[in-house]
């Protein structure tokens, strides 16, 4: 059993192939950045929405507790 695992030298690209490869890489990187920025924007918008909802719930709970405590004082 003889396995030949010799390493082939890398294929040399022509200038046209290199330009095409570089253009494709650039386009892929730009697309990835656009997708990342869109995901970040959506994340931050969702976080702000959830924060506003939480603050509204807390304010409502504080108001309810304040009203309950003033009514409890009147009943005595």
C-alpha positions as CSV (number, residue, x, y, z in Angstrom):
1,X,0.0,0.0,0.0
2,X,1.7,3.1,-1.2
3,X,0.0,6.4,-0.7
4,X,1.5,9.3,-2.6
5,X,0.8,12.5,-0.6
6,X,3.2,14.7,-2.5
7,X,2.4,18.4,-2.4
8,X,1.6,20.0,-5.7
9,X,2.9,23.5,-6.2
10,X,0.2,26.2,-6.2
11,X,-1.2,27.1,-9.6
12,X,0.1,30.4,-10.8
13,X,-2.8,32.8,-11.7
14,X,-2.7,35.0,-14.7
15,X,-3.1,38.7,-14.1
16,X,-6.7,38.5,-15.5
17,X,-7.5,35.7,-13.1
18,X,-5.9,37.5,-10.2
19,X,-8.0,40.7,-11.0
20,X,-11.2,38.6,-11.2
21,X,-10.4,36.9,-7.9
22,X,-9.7,40.2,-6.2
23,X,-12.9,41.8,-7.5
24,X,-14.9,38.8,-6.3
25,X,-13.3,38.9,-2.9
26,X,-13.9,42.7,-2.7
27,X,-17.6,42.2,-3.7
28,X,-18.0,39.4,-1.1
29,X,-16.4,41.5,1.6
30,X,-18.7,44.5,0.8
31,X,-21.8,42.2,0.9
32,X,-20.7,40.8,4.2
33,X,-20.3,44.3,5.6
34,X,-23.7,45.3,4.4
35,X,-25.3,42.3,6.0
36,X,-23.4,42.8,9.2
37,X,-24.5,46.5,9.4
38,X,-28.1,45.5,8.7
39,X,-28.0,42.9,11.4
40,X,-26.5,45.3,13.9
41,X,-29.1,48.0,13.1
42,X,-31.9,45.5,13.6
43,X,-30.4,44.3,16.8
44,X,-30.1,47.8,18.2
45,X,-33.6,48.8,17.1
46,X,-35.0,45.7,18.8
47,X,-33.1,46.3,22.0
48,X,-34.4,49.9,22.1
49,X,-38.0,48.7,21.6
50,X,-37.6,46.1,24.3
51,X,-36.1,48.7,26.7
52,X,-39.0,51.1,26.0
53,X,-41.5,48.4,26.8
54,X,-39.6,47.4,30.0
55,X,-39.5,51.0,31.2
56,X,-43.2,51.5,30.4
57,X,-44.0,48.3,32.4
58,X,-41.9,49.5,35.3
59,X,-43.5,52.9,35.3
60,X,-46.9,51.4,35.3
61,X,-46.0,49.1,38.2
62,X,-44.6,52.0,40.2
63,X,-47.7,54.1,39.6
64,X,-49.9,51.1,40.6
65,X,-47.9,50.6,43.8
66,X,-48.1,54.4,44.5
67,X,-51.9,54.4,44.1
68,X,-52.3,51.3,46.1
69,X,-50.2,52.8,49.0
70,X,-52.2,56.0,49.0
71,X,-55.5,54.1,49.1
72,X,-54.2,51.8,51.9
73,X,-53.4,54.9,54.0
74,X,-57.0,56.2,53.6
75,X,-58.6,53.0,54.7
76,X,-57.0,53.0,58.1
